[in-house]
Amino acid sequence: MTTTSIALTSIQRTIARALSIAPSDRSRIGRAAELISFGLVSQTDASTFTVRSLTDDTLVYTVQPDACTCEGRRHYPTRRCSHEWAARIVLSAAREDIAQREQAQR
């Protein structure tokens, strides 16, 4: 399992970008922010995550930026679920942090 420390400001900026890009997904992005803030998102490899359910501690979903094993994704295959949003936000914020560290080293 990959453990990465991501700056809160990077997460906040990434959430704000997601909201500006997909305002119709506001509720899912909000739930994604909750998942992240409660520590329910764990990266297992470069593009795969496990995300625990906000409502049922026994449910854990395997998530990639464009795929999730949750029921919501199966019911609405063209809509990104909150678990996918959480994975995308974490990936994007981590990339932002890496870029900022590299720039600071120059």
C-alpha positions in Angstrom: 0.0 0.0 0.0 1.3 3.5 -0.9 1.2 6.1 1.8 1.5 9.6 0.6 1.3 12.8 2.6 -0.5 15.5 0.6 -0.7 19.1 1.5 -4.2 20.2 2.6 -3.9 23.3 0.3 -3.3 20.9 -2.7 -6.4 18.9 -1.8 -8.4 22.2 -1.4 -7.2 23.5 -4.8 -7.9 20.2 -6.5 -11.5 20.1 -5.1 -12.1 23.7 -6.2 -10.9 22.8 -9.7 -13.2 19.7 -9.8 -16.1 21.8 -8.7 -15.4 24.3 -11.5 -15.0 21.6 -14.1 -18.0 19.5 -13.1 -20.5 21.7 -11.1 -23.3 19.1 -11.7 -21.3 16.7 -9.7 -21.1 19.0 -6.6 -22.7 16.5 -4.2 -20.4 13.6 -5.3 -17.3 15.9 -5.1 -18.5 16.9 -1.6 -18.8 13.3 -0.6 -15.4 12.6 -2.1 -14.0 15.4 0.1 -15.6 13.7 3.1 -14.0 10.4 2.2 -10.6 12.0 1.9 -11.0 14.0 5.2 -12.1 10.9 7.2 -9.1 9.0 5.9 -11.2 6.4 4.0 -9.1 6.6 0.8 -6.0 4.4 0.5 -3.8 4.2 -2.6 -2.7 0.6 -3.3 -0.7 1.2 -6.5 0.0 3.9 -9.0 -3.7 4.2 -10.1 -5.7 1.9 -7.8 -7.3 2.8 -4.5 -9.4 1.2 -1.9 -12.2 3.5 -0.6 -14.3 2.6 2.5 -18.0 3.5 2.4 -19.1 6.6 4.4 -22.2 4.8 5.5 -21.2 1.1 6.0 -17.8 0.2 7.5 -18.0 -3.3 6.0 -18.0 -2.0 2.4 -14.7 -1.3 0.7 -14.5 -0.5 -3.0 -11.7 -1.0 -5.5 -11.4 2.3 -7.4 -9.5 3.6 -10.3 -9.9 7.1 -11.7 -12.5 5.9 -14.2 -13.9 2.8 -12.5 -15.4 1.7 -9.2 -16.9 -1.5 -7.9 -19.8 0.4 -6.1 -23.5 -0.1 -6.8 -23.9 3.5 -7.8 -21.4 3.2 -10.6 -23.2 0.1 -12.0 -26.6 1.9 -11.9 -25.2 5.1 -13.5 -22.3 3.9 -15.7 -21.9 7.4 -17.4 -21.6 9.3 -14.1 -18.5 9.4 -11.9 -19.2 8.3 -8.3 -17.9 9.9 -5.2 -15.3 7.1 -4.8 -13.9 7.9 -8.3 -13.9 11.6 -7.5 -11.9 10.8 -4.3 -9.3 8.8 -6.2 -9.0 11.5 -8.9 -8.7 14.3 -6.3 -6.0 12.4 -4.4 -4.0 11.6 -7.6 -4.2 15.2 -8.9 -3.3 16.7 -5.5 -0.4 14.4 -5.1 0.9 15.3 -8.6 0.6 19.0 -7.7 2.6 18.4 -4.5 5.3 16.6 -6.4 5.5 19.4 -9.0 5.7 22.0 -6.3 8.5 20.2 -4.5 10.5 19.7 -7.8 10.1 23.4 -8.5 11.3 24.4 -5.1 14.4 22.3 -5.5 15.4 24.2 -8.7 
